Amino acid sequence: MNILSVERSAVNKASTPSRPRISGTRFIDPTASGEGRLSLSASFRGHAHAVTGAPRGDLDAGIDTPPGETCVVCAPATMRLAEELFERWNDALKTGDPDKVTACYAEDAVLLPTVSNVPRTNHAEIRDYFVHFLAKKPQGTINQRNVKFGCNKITDAGIYTFRVVDGDQVMEVPARYTFVYENRNGKWLIVHHHSSKMPA
């Protein structure tokens, strides 16, 4: 190998250093290599910066994940998804089936319900609440919402109105709400739900 070949080989190695794993970045394949693992802005900085965090001395190590941990790639989250997740829950209410409503919640979800003073912290307790609440044939309508997005998390908070049936009487009950959804193994589930009547 001549001197010119050695110099070219050194340049090629310098221009394509190994990159850290990426984590916490939506729409990016954690197994990708090369430019697929870099942000657009990094391409203008000579590929000197990885997508998230600051590279450590060991470029093969994760940027912001503990040793031995796998990469975390955030699932796409949009306003329409937040709307669909509420609609899924509301449609489950329409069925009158407490099991279908409970299936919208994670196993370790926390429910602070509208018409009970008892926090519900597992599926059995959440189901028990809806067995009684569904007898009122509730239907929710969002009046005002504020949605925040995180990595594999959506927080939807605002005001909704419940239409409920109590005997022969149909009532409209305005309430404040917070839904926190998490993407777990590819499925969006409610992990926290707080609902309380509006102050008189």
Order of alpha helices (4+ residues) and beta strands (2+ residues): alpha-alpha-alpha-alpha-beta-alpha-beta-beta-beta-beta
